[in-house]
Every structure is written in C-alpha cells, then in structure tokens.
Amino acid sequence: MEPIALRHNGTIIDLQTALAQDISGTEIDFDNSPEALEVIRHSTAHLMAQAIKSLYPDAKFYVGPVVKEGFYYDFKVEEEIGASDLKRIEKQMINLAKKKHEIERYEISMDEARVKFADDHLKLAVLDNIPDDTISIYKQGEFEDLCRGPHLPNTRLLRYFKLTKIAGAYLGGDSKNEMLTRIYGITFADKESLKNHMEMLAEAEKRDHRKIGALMNLFSFREEVGAGFPIWLPAGARMRSRLEDLLFKAHRKRGYEPVRGPEMLRSDLWETSGHYANYGENMYFTQIDDIEFGVKPMNCVGHIKVYEHDLHSYRDLPLKYFEYGVVHRHEMTGALHGLFRVREFTQDDAHIFCTSEQIEEQIIEVVDFADKIMKTFGFDYKMMVSTKPEKAVGDDTIWDTATDALKSAMEKNELPYEVDEGGGAFYGPKIDIKITDAIGREWQCGTIQLDFNLPSRFDLQYNGENNDKIQPVMIHRAILGSFERFIGILTEHYAGEFPMFIAPTQVAIVPIAETHHAYAKELADKLMDFGADSETFSKNESLNKRIRTAEKGRVPMIIVIGDEEVEHKTVAIRDRRSREQYSHTEEEFLALIQTKMNEVHF
C-alpha cells in the first residue's frame, strides 16, 4: 500500500506538511479505511472543483467538505448547470487526474487572504468563519482554494469516483442568503468498492421513503404548511400510533411512568438549563404577557419540573419518566430531508433520575431495551461513547466522571463500543446507537446521555439514608430517536414491505360483488377486535384493478371474498410477504393474523 498521510496525536496530516515540519506519526495507506477515505474524498472534491473551474472559468467556490455521503462542493456559476452536465465534469476530472498534478500547500496571513480574495464574496464569507490568523491554501495545477486539508500528495491516485447528484444549497445553509449550486460525489480506493456503492445507491433510490410514503399515502409535505412540517395521513398515522402503543406497553413493563411537559417554557428556565446559550440558535421564541418563552427543542426541562413536584428519598430511586414529546428545532432549509430532518418531530423520550450507584444498572437496562427493539426490526447496531464537545456546560471533572461511568458500564458488561471524540451533548457524554439497515447504510438512532450538569443547575435533590441532601444523576434516553426519523428509516429498511405488526394496514379485503360486502364488514370488525386494521376495496372497478390497487399499497395480506367464501365462512388469501395464495377457514385466518400481530419481542 502507498502512504498518503500521517496520523499524529490523533490528527491526520498530509505528507508534505509532515515533511515540511518534520512531524512523525503513523502512516495512513491508500485504502478504504475511514481515515484514508477522508483524505481521498477531500482531494477528489478539489479535483471536481478544478474540473468545474476549467469548464466554467467564471465559477466561484464556497466550501467543499467531506460528508457521510462522500463529498460535495458549493459554488456559483453564471451558466446553468444540470444533472446532464455531471458526465462532462466527470470526464474533465479524469483528464486532469491523468496530468498527475502535485497538490501543494502554502500559508498566508488572514490580511493577505482578504486582499487575495477581495473580489470573491464567497471566499470572504469563508474567511469570516475562520478564527485563525494564518490561512492554508491548497493548489493543484491552476486551481487553488482555501482549505485546512489534509490532501493527497498528487492527483494521480484519483481514479474511482462518481458524481452522484446536483442540488441547490443556500450560502451557509441560511434561506435568507443566495442560492448556490451543490454537486455531490463519492470516491473509493478501488473499482469494486465504487461499483458496490453505486449499486447500493440505486437500491436506496428505489427505497426512498419520500416516494414510498407518497405511494402508500403515509405522509405528505405541503409548501403552504411550511418546510419541515410533515402531515400524517390516515395510513401513516395508523402505523405511527401502532408503534407508539407497542412502546407504551414496553415502557410500562419496565417501570417507566408517563408524563407530559408544556410545549413552551419561560426563557429563564432555558437560561438555567444552558439551552439558551448553547442551543438558542436552534430554538423558536415568542412573547406572552411581555415574558419571553422558548418552544421546547428537548423534553428534559419539563421532566425536571416533574421531578421537582415531590420530595424524594433514596428509596424512590430510580424514577423513570417517559413522554412522546413534540419538539421544535430550527433546522436550516437546505438541511431538511423528508422525515429524516424536520422542524417538528416527536421523541420517544425518557429521563431516569437515579443514584450514582445505580448508573451502571440503568444504562445496561436501557441497552437491553434498545437491543430488543433493534432485533425485532432486524437491525444490526453498534454503540459509540461520545465525549465532551467544544460547546459544553460544566467543568472537566464532572465530564470526566460521567464519561468514565459510561465506559465502565460498557466494559464491565463486555459490551463493545467505539469512541466519538467531541460528539457528546452540551450537558453530558452519551452512548449513541448506530443501526445498519437492510442495504448496509448506517443511521444514528437512539441515545443514552449521562448528565450531572442539569441536576446541579436546577439544584435537584433527594434525601439520603442519613437524611442528607444528595444530587441525583439524570440519564436522558431515546431509543428510536424520533418517530418521524425512525419511520423514515423503517420505510427504507423494509422498502415499504412492513411486518404485519407494524404495517399501516394489515389486511386488504376485496369483495367480488355487493352481495359480499356484509361478510367483508363482519371480518373487518373481527380484525379490529384484536387491533388489526383492514381496508375494504369495493369501488365500482374490475376485480383485478382493485387487487392491483391493494398490492400497490404494499398491504401484507389480501383476501378475496366471493359466493363460496360467504357460504362456507372461508377466505381466499393472497399473502404478499410469502408470495403464496391459499384458503383458510375464518377461524384459521383470524388466528393467523393475531399470531402475526403478536410477533413483537420488546
């Protein structure tokens, strides 16, 4: 393998920087490791920008970061660019890579940079967000751009890339700013990995929850309602309600008590919690009776007020509160994406107030809860311990104590985990649950956050064994993350072919003629008795068209009712999941549906 960068004290440094500054470290080879791909993709982003600049000389560039999906570049060009132009840009990238341009790094002062890019408002906008006095620039051929790196030493290694899509993006993600063009791409160290990824993208396109959601009439987004605010249609609301009911029972079995906090709280409470200072830009505020209120972005402060309602003894702990809490967060318009990123969503939120001695037991119980849910839906998962971020409340001692407690709980119970440095919430470290779906994509889902800071800020207490006042530990916990996002993930994971117990509609009933409607209604009522939803397809259309309509809705089971079924109390079944057709007596059919409805193990 060919070395392309160095890892020094946890930081990736490109080779030329390491040589210039005489820095030693661990070599990073040209392969598909996460660290290598970061360098490769960063360099491919610049290759793409170089190609765009050579084809469109008036192009001006904003930023071109590496992201989970690969890389992108935001830029402005006078000529209109569309999806049909991606092939042309790709071809130019290949031509430029063959020229084997050296990738050079040099530094200038902030003042020099502002003079150099005085006529480029996009570069000046980038400089406004750089706190350093020294600016690094990377140059290859005639193209150069502001960048902190790292990069490959030469473009010759860049061969296996693909531009995947083009979109619009507001400057800085703010809808008040000008619209830029954004091109996404992906690159790998070898041809086979690129091929496999493109096949996955093609499958992901088929599974897009926005398309399937529209086809199955689960939810919609309306411009006049507002971006990022989903409207749940009957079928989607049924599925969502079913998921809520299953989780409600699972929580109650584990000793959680349902609570509900206000949608808005006075801003002084958000100041006490630290949300105002650390999360205020993502919140909505309003005035009531000349007092400022903040619409809640999280449910924790409301649950703290529930805890404060009574005096508590150590014998009362742990106390577990849960709520399907509706929260609002101001997401940038350019970041909104179907159900995956919205401005209003409902968390399956819970907060556990416990003693320090109970931390390990409670964390393991939550991990077990999450494990049962993820396995029920067929997800593999891994856990990440996320540590103190740059914006945080509380001193290092408290953070170290909380982080060590999370790691200790995982290690004592032999639970594998990775560390995400700086990925914690502003009030405490956390365990993030990352799931892998049916086509190999990874999603951030549930979270378990350990918090010593909010109990201190609100002076929460319980009476100890010797009647002394002790501060409880607060564990923030969501397993699905949000119902919206989780349903979006489920939709793509199953490609809309939901298991019977969670499907929006369990049975499609197709009576052949009007004389069969009474029996259809009788069956629908019996299905409803044990919580199974059905839909009767009785429009004045051909039998085949009604069956096709039911199939398009991905209903797990279709039953056709004619004279024979009415006379003998039977049903003719088309099982969409097993791809079989067979007949059952009414009793056998109802028992089958009831069994499938109970295939839940959390």
C-alpha positions in Angstrom: 0.0 0.0 0.0 1.2 3.6 -0.7 1.3 6.0 2.2 -0.8 9.1 1.7 -0.9 10.8 5.1 0.2 10.6 8.7 -1.7 10.3 12.0 0.0 12.4 14.6 -1.6 12.9 18.1 -5.0 11.9 16.8 -4.8 14.4 13.9 -4.5 13.4 10.2 -1.7 15.4 8.5 -0.8 15.2 4.8 2.6 14.0 3.8 4.0 17.3 2.5 3.0 19.1 5.8 4.7 16.3 7.8 7.9 16.6 5.8 8.0 20.4 5.9 7.5 20.5 9.7 9.5 17.3 10.4 6.5 15.6 12.0 6.5 11.8 12.6 3.5 9.6 13.1 1.6 6.5 11.9 1.3 6.2 8.2 -2.1 6.1 6.6 -2.1 4.0 3.4 -4.2 4.4 0.3 -7.1 2.1 1.0 -10.7 2.2 2.1 -10.1 2.8 5.8 -12.2 5.7 7.2 -9.1 7.9 7.7 -7.8 7.2 4.2 -11.2 7.8 2.6 -11.4 11.2 4.3 -8.1 12.3 2.6 -9.1 10.7 -0.7 -12.5 12.3 -0.7 -11.2 15.7 0.3 -8.8 15.6 -2.6 -11.5 14.4 -5.0 -13.6 17.4 -4.0 -10.8 19.7 -5.1 -10.3 17.7 -8.3 -14.0 18.3 -9.0 -13.7 22.0 -8.3 -10.6 22.1 -10.6 -12.7 20.5 -13.4 -15.6 22.9 -12.9 -13.2 25.9 -12.9 -11.6 24.7 -16.2 -15.0 24.2 -17.8 -16.7 27.3 -16.3 -14.0 29.9 -15.8 -16.3 32.3 -14.0 -17.1 29.8 -11.3 -16.6 30.9 -7.7 -16.4 28.4 -4.8 -17.6 28.4 -1.3 -16.8 25.1 0.6 -16.2 21.5 -0.3 -16.2 19.3 2.7 -16.2 15.5 3.2 -19.5 14.3 4.4 -21.1 11.0 5.3 -22.4 10.6 1.7 -18.9 11.3 0.2 -18.1 14.9 -0.6 -19.7 18.0 -2.2 -18.8 21.5 -3.3 -20.9 24.6 -3.2 -20.2 27.1 -5.9 -21.7 29.8 -8.1 -21.6 30.0 -11.9 -23.4 32.2 -14.4 -24.2 29.3 -16.8 -26.9 27.0 -15.7 -25.7 23.5 -14.7 -27.9 20.5 -14.6 -27.7 16.7 -13.9 -26.9 16.2 -17.6 -23.6 18.1 -17.1 -22.2 15.7 -14.4 -20.8 13.3 -17.0 -18.9 16.2 -18.7 -17.5 17.3 -15.4 -16.5 13.7 -14.5 -14.7 13.3 -17.9 -12.8 16.5 -17.2 -11.8 15.2 -13.7 -10.4 12.1 -15.3 -8.4 14.1 -17.8 -7.0 16.4 -15.0 -6.2 13.4 -12.7 -4.1 11.9 -15.6 -1.9 15.0 -15.6 -0.7 14.0 -12.2 -0.7 17.5 -10.7 1.3 17.9 -7.5 -1.0 19.0 -4.6 0.8 21.9 -2.9 0.1 23.5 0.4 1.1 27.1 1.4 0.1 29.5 4.1 -0.6 33.3 4.1 -1.9 35.6 6.8 -5.6 36.5 7.2 -4.9 40.0 5.9 -3.1 38.7 2.9 -6.0 36.3 2.2 -8.6 39.1 2.4 -6.5 41.0 -0.2 -6.0 38.0 -2.4 -9.7 37.2 -2.5 -11.1 40.7 -2.2 -13.2 40.3 -5.4 -14.6 36.9 -4.3 -17.5 37.3 -1.9 -17.8 33.5 -1.4 -14.2 33.3 -0.2 -14.7 36.3 2.0 -17.7 34.5 3.6 -15.4 31.5 4.2 -12.8 33.7 5.8 -15.4 35.3 8.1 -15.8 31.8 9.7 -12.1 31.1 10.2 -10.8 32.2 13.6 -7.1 31.7 12.8 -4.6 34.4 11.8 -2.9 32.0 9.4 -4.7 30.6 6.4 -3.7 27.5 4.5 -4.3 27.2 0.8 -4.0 24.1 -1.4 -3.0 24.4 -5.1 -3.1 21.9 -8.0 -2.4 23.0 -11.5 -4.0 26.4 -11.9 -6.7 25.7 -9.3 -6.3 26.8 -5.7 -8.7 27.1 -2.7 -8.8 27.8 1.0 -8.6 24.5 2.8 -7.2 23.1 6.1 -6.5 19.7 4.4 -5.3 17.1 4.5 -4.9 16.1 0.9 -3.1 13.5 -1.2 0.4 14.5 -2.5 -0.7 14.1 -6.1 -3.9 13.7 -8.2 -2.6 10.5 -10.0 -4.3 8.2 -7.4 -7.7 9.6 -8.0 -9.5 7.2 -10.4 -12.5 5.6 -8.8 -15.0 8.4 -8.4 -18.6 9.2 -9.4 -20.6 12.4 -9.3 -23.9 11.4 -7.8 -26.3 14.4 -7.8 -26.7 18.1 -8.2 -28.8 20.3 -6.0 -29.3 23.8 -4.8 -27.9 25.0 -1.4 -28.2 28.3 0.3 -25.0 30.0 1.2 -24.1 28.9 4.7 -27.4 26.9 4.9 -29.4 30.0 5.5 -32.5 30.5 3.4 -32.0 34.3 3.6 -28.8 34.0 1.6 -28.2 33.5 -2.1 -28.7 30.1 -3.7 -25.6 28.2 -4.8 -25.1 25.0 -6.8 -24.0 21.9 -4.9 -22.6 18.8 -6.6 -22.2 15.6 -4.6 -19.7 12.9 -5.4 -18.3 9.7 -4.0 -14.8 8.1 -4.4 -13.0 4.9 -3.2 -9.6 3.5 -3.4 -10.6 0.6 -5.7 -13.1 -0.1 -8.5 -15.0 -2.8 -6.8 -15.9 -0.6 -3.8 -17.2 2.1 -6.1 -19.3 -0.4 -8.0 -20.8 -1.8 -4.9 -21.6 1.6 -3.6 -23.3 2.7 -6.8 -25.4 -0.5 -6.7 -26.4 0.4 -3.1 -27.3 4.0 -4.2 -29.5 2.6 -6.9 -31.3 0.4 -4.4 -31.6 3.3 -2.0 -33.2 5.3 -4.7 -35.9 2.6 -5.1 -36.4 2.6 -1.3 -36.6 6.4 -0.9 -39.1 6.9 1.9 -40.5 10.0 0.3 -41.5 8.1 -2.8 -42.8 5.1 -0.9 -44.6 7.3 1.6 -46.4 9.1 -1.2 -47.3 5.8 -2.9 -48.6 4.3 0.3 -50.3 7.6 1.4 -48.4 7.7 4.7 -47.5 11.3 5.0 -47.1 14.5 2.9 -45.3 17.8 2.9 -47.2 20.9 1.7 -45.5 24.2 0.8 -48.3 26.3 2.3 -47.9 24.5 5.6 -44.2 25.2 5.8 -40.9 23.4 5.1 -40.0 20.7 7.6 -43.5 20.1 9.0 -44.9 16.7 7.9 -48.6 16.0 7.6 -49.5 12.5 8.7 -52.2 10.9 6.5 -54.5 8.1 7.9 -52.4 5.2 6.9 -49.2 6.7 8.2 -50.9 7.9 11.4 -52.2 4.3 12.0 -48.7 2.9 11.7 -47.3 5.6 13.9 -50.0 5.0 16.5 -49.3 1.3 16.4 -45.6 1.9 17.1 -46.5 4.3 20.0 -48.8 1.7 21.5 -46.2 -1.0 21.4 -43.6 1.2 23.0 -46.0 2.4 25.6 -46.6 -1.1 26.9 -42.9 -1.9 26.8 -42.1 1.2 28.9 -44.7 0.5 31.4 -43.4 -3.1 31.8 -40.0 -1.6 32.6 -41.3 0.7 35.3 -41.5 4.0 33.4 -44.2 6.4 34.3 -45.9 8.5 31.5 -45.6 12.3 32.0 -46.2 15.4 29.8 -44.5 18.7 29.8 -45.6 22.0 28.2 -44.8 22.8 24.6 -43.3 26.1 25.7 -41.4 27.2 28.9 -40.3 30.6 30.1 -36.9 31.5 28.7 -35.3 31.9 32.2 -35.7 28.1 32.5 -33.8 27.6 29.2 -31.1 30.0 30.5 -30.8 27.9 33.7 -30.5 24.7 31.7 -27.9 26.2 29.3 -30.1 25.6 26.2 -30.4 29.4 25.7 -26.6 29.9 25.4 -25.7 26.6 23.8 -28.7 25.8 21.7 -30.6 29.1 21.3 -29.9 29.4 17.6 -31.9 26.2 17.0 -34.9 27.3 19.1 -38.1 29.3 18.4 -39.1 32.1 20.8 -42.3 34.1 21.4 -43.7 36.7 23.9 -46.6 36.1 26.2 -47.6 38.9 28.6 -44.3 40.6 27.9 -42.4 37.5 29.0 -40.2 35.6 26.6 -41.0 31.9 26.2 -39.0 29.2 24.3 -40.7 26.5 22.3 -39.0 23.3 23.6 -36.3 21.7 21.5 -36.0 18.9 24.1 -38.1 17.4 26.8 -35.6 17.4 29.7 -36.5 20.6 31.4 -40.2 19.6 31.6 -39.2 16.3 33.2 -37.0 18.1 35.7 -40.2 20.1 36.7 -42.0 16.7 37.2 -39.2 15.6 39.5 -39.4 18.8 41.4 -43.1 18.3 42.1 -42.4 16.0 45.1 -39.7 15.4 47.7 -37.8 12.2 47.0 -36.0 9.7 49.1 -33.2 7.4 48.0 -35.8 4.6 48.4 -37.8 6.2 45.5 -35.0 6.0 43.0 -34.6 5.2 40.2 -37.5 7.4 38.9 -38.3 6.9 35.2 -40.4 9.3 33.3 -41.3 8.9 29.6 -43.1 11.1 27.1 -43.8 11.2 23.4 -42.7 14.8 23.4 -43.3 17.0 20.4 -40.3 19.3 20.0 -39.4 22.0 17.5 -35.9 22.8 16.2 -34.9 25.5 13.7 -33.1 23.5 11.0 -31.7 25.2 8.0 -33.9 24.9 4.9 -31.1 23.3 3.0 -30.7 20.5 5.6 -34.3 19.4 5.6 -34.9 16.0 4.0 -38.2 14.2 4.1 -38.8 12.6 7.6 -35.1 12.4 8.2 -34.6 16.1 9.0 -37.7 18.1 10.0 -38.5 21.1 12.2 -41.2 19.4 14.2 -40.9 15.9 15.5 -41.8 13.6 18.4 -39.1 11.9 20.5 -39.6 8.7 22.4 -38.0 10.5 25.2 -37.4 9.3 28.8 -35.4 10.6 31.7 -34.1 8.4 34.6 -33.3 10.0 37.9 -31.0 7.7 39.9 -28.2 7.5 42.4 -24.6 7.2 41.4 -24.6 3.6 42.4 -27.5 2.9 40.0 -25.9 4.3 36.9 -24.4 1.0 35.6 -27.6 -1.0 36.2 -29.8 1.7 34.5 -27.5 2.0 31.4 -27.4 -1.7 30.9 -31.2 -1.9 31.2 -31.6 0.7 28.5 -29.1 -1.0 26.3 -31.0 -4.2 26.7 -34.3 -2.4 25.8 -32.7 -0.9 22.7 -31.3 -4.3 21.8 -34.7 -6.0 21.8 -36.2 -3.2 19.7 -33.5 -3.2 17.1 -33.5 -7.0 16.8 -37.3 -7.0 16.4 -37.0 -4.8 13.4 -34.0 -6.7 12.0 -31.3 -4.1 12.6 -27.7 -4.7 13.4 -26.2 -1.9 15.5 -23.1 -0.6 17.2 -22.6 1.7 20.1 -20.5 4.9 20.3 -19.4 6.7 23.5 -19.4 10.4 22.6 -17.3 12.7 24.7 -17.3 16.4 25.6 -17.9 18.8 22.7 -16.4 22.3 22.3 -19.7 23.9 23.4 -20.4 22.4 26.8 -21.6 23.3 30.3 -19.9 22.0 33.5 -16.3 21.6 34.4 -13.9 18.9 33.2 -14.1 16.9 36.5 -17.8 16.4 36.1 -17.4 15.4 32.4 -14.6 13.0 33.2 -16.7 11.4 36.0 -19.7 11.0 33.7 -17.6 9.7 30.7 -15.8 7.2 32.9 -19.1 5.9 34.2 -20.4 5.3 30.7 -17.2 3.5 29.6 -17.1 1.5 32.9 -20.8 0.3 32.4 -20.0 -0.9 28.9 -16.7 -2.5 29.8 -17.9 -4.3 32.9 -20.7 -5.9 30.9 -18.4 -6.7 27.9 -20.3 -4.5 25.5 -18.2 -3.4 22.6 -18.1 0.3 21.8 -16.2 2.9 19.8 -15.3 6.5 20.9 -16.6 9.6 19.2 -14.4 12.4 20.5 -16.3 15.6 20.9 -19.6 14.1 19.9 -21.4 14.5 23.3 -24.4 16.7 24.1 -23.6 20.1 25.6 -24.6 18.9 29.1 -23.1 15.4 29.2 -21.4 12.5 27.4 -23.6 9.9 25.7 -23.9 6.5 24.2 -25.1 6.7 20.6 -26.8 3.7 19.0 -26.0 3.4 15.3 -28.0 0.9 13.3 -27.3 -0.7 9.9 -30.2 -1.2 7.6 -31.0 -3.9 5.0 -28.7 -2.4 2.3 -25.8 -1.6 4.6 -26.4 2.0 5.4 -25.6 3.3 8.9 -28.1 5.6 10.8 -27.7 7.4 14.1 -30.7 6.3 16.1 -31.1 6.1 19.9 -29.0 7.8 22.5 -28.3 7.4 26.2 -26.9 10.6 27.8 -25.4 10.8 31.3 -25.9 14.2 32.9 -24.5 15.6 36.2 -24.9 19.2 35.0 -28.6 19.8 34.7 -29.3 18.3 38.2 -26.7 20.7 39.6 -28.1 23.7 37.6 -31.6 23.1 38.9 -30.4 22.1 42.4 -32.2 18.7 42.3 -32.0 16.7 45.5 -33.1 13.5 47.2 -32.9 12.5 50.9 -30.1 10.0 51.5 -30.1 7.2 54.0 -28.9 9.6 56.7 -31.4 12.3 55.7 -28.6 14.2 53.9 -29.4 16.1 50.7 -27.8 14.3 47.6 -27.9 15.3 44.0 -29.4 12.7 41.7 -27.9 11.6 38.4 -30.0 12.3 35.3 -30.0 9.9 32.3 -31.5 11.2 29.1 -32.7 8.4 26.9 -34.4 8.0 23.5 -34.3 4.6 21.7 -35.9 5.4 18.3 -34.6 9.0 18.4 -37.8 10.3 16.9 -40.9 8.7 15.5 -40.6 10.6 12.3 -37.0 9.7 11.5 -37.4 6.1 12.7 -40.4 5.6 10.4 -38.5 7.0 7.5 -35.6 4.5 8.3 -38.1 1.7 8.7 -39.7 2.5 5.3 -36.4 2.3 3.5 -35.2 -0.7 5.5 -38.3 -2.7 4.5 -38.8 -0.9 1.2 -42.4 -0.4 2.4 -43.0 -4.1 2.9 -43.6 -3.7 6.7 -44.0 -6.7 9.0 -47.7 -7.4 9.8 -47.4 -6.0 13.4 -46.3 -2.5 12.2 -47.9 -2.2 8.8 -50.4 0.7 8.3 -53.0 -1.8 7.1 -52.8 -5.5 7.9 -55.4 -6.8 5.5 -57.0 -5.7 2.3 -60.5 -7.1 1.8 -61.7 -7.3 -1.7 -65.4 -8.4 -2.0 -66.2 -9.6 -5.6 -69.8 -8.2 -5.6 -72.1 -6.1 -3.5 -73.6 -9.2 -2.0 -70.3 -10.0 -0.3 -70.0 -6.6 1.4 -71.7 -7.7 4.6 -69.2 -10.6 5.2 -66.4 -8.1 4.4 -67.7 -5.8 7.2 -68.0 -8.7 9.6 -64.4 -9.7 9.0 -63.2 -6.1 9.3 -64.9 -5.8 12.7 -63.4 -9.1 14.0 -59.9 -8.0 12.9 -60.3 -4.7 14.7 -61.2 -6.5 17.9 -57.5 -7.5 18.3 -56.0 -4.3 16.8 -55.6 -5.3 13.1 -56.6 -2.6 10.6 -58.2 -3.5 7.3 -59.3 -1.6 4.2 -62.2 -2.8 2.0 -61.7 -2.2 -1.7 -65.3 -2.1 -3.0 -65.2 0.6 -5.7 -67.0 0.1 -8.9 -63.9 -1.2 -10.7 -62.8 -4.5 -12.0 -61.7 -7.2 -9.5 -58.2 -7.2 -11.0 -57.8 -3.4 -10.7 -58.9 -3.5 -7.1 -56.4 -6.2 -6.3 -53.6 -4.2 -8.1 -54.5 -1.1 -6.1 -54.2 -3.1 -2.8 -50.9 -4.5 -3.9 -49.5 -1.0 -4.7 -50.3 -0.1 -1.1 -48.0 -3.0 0.0 -50.7 -4.4 2.2 -49.2 -7.6 3.7 -52.3 -9.8 3.1 -55.2 -9.5 0.6 -58.3 -11.6 0.9 -60.9 -12.1 -1.8 -64.5 -12.8 -0.9 -67.0 -14.4 -3.2 -70.1 -16.6 -3.0 -68.1 -19.7 -1.9 -66.3 -17.7 0.9 -69.6 -16.3 2.2 -71.3 -19.7 2.1 -68.5 -21.6 3.8 -67.1 -18.8 6.0 -63.7 -19.0 4.4 -61.3 -16.6 2.9 -59.1 -16.8 -0.3 -55.7 -15.3 0.8 -53.0 -13.7 -1.3 -50.0 -13.4 1.1 -47.8 -10.6 -0.2 -44.9 -11.4 2.1 -44.7 -15.2 1.3 -45.8 -14.7 -2.3 -48.4 -17.5 -1.8 -52.1 -18.0 -2.4 -54.2 -20.3 -0.2 -57.5 -20.6 1.5 -58.3 -20.7 5.2 -61.4 -21.0 7.3 -62.4 -17.8 9.0 -61.2 -19.1 12.3 -57.8 -20.1 10.9 -57.4 -16.8 9.1 -58.1 -14.7 12.3 -55.8 -16.8 14.3 -53.0 -16.4 11.7 -53.4 -12.6 11.7 -53.5 -12.5 15.5 -50.3 -14.5 15.7 -48.5 -12.2 13.2 -49.7 -9.2 15.1 -48.0 -10.6 18.2 -44.6 -11.0 16.6 -43.2 -8.3 18.8 -40.4 -9.0 21.3 -39.8 -5.8 23.2 
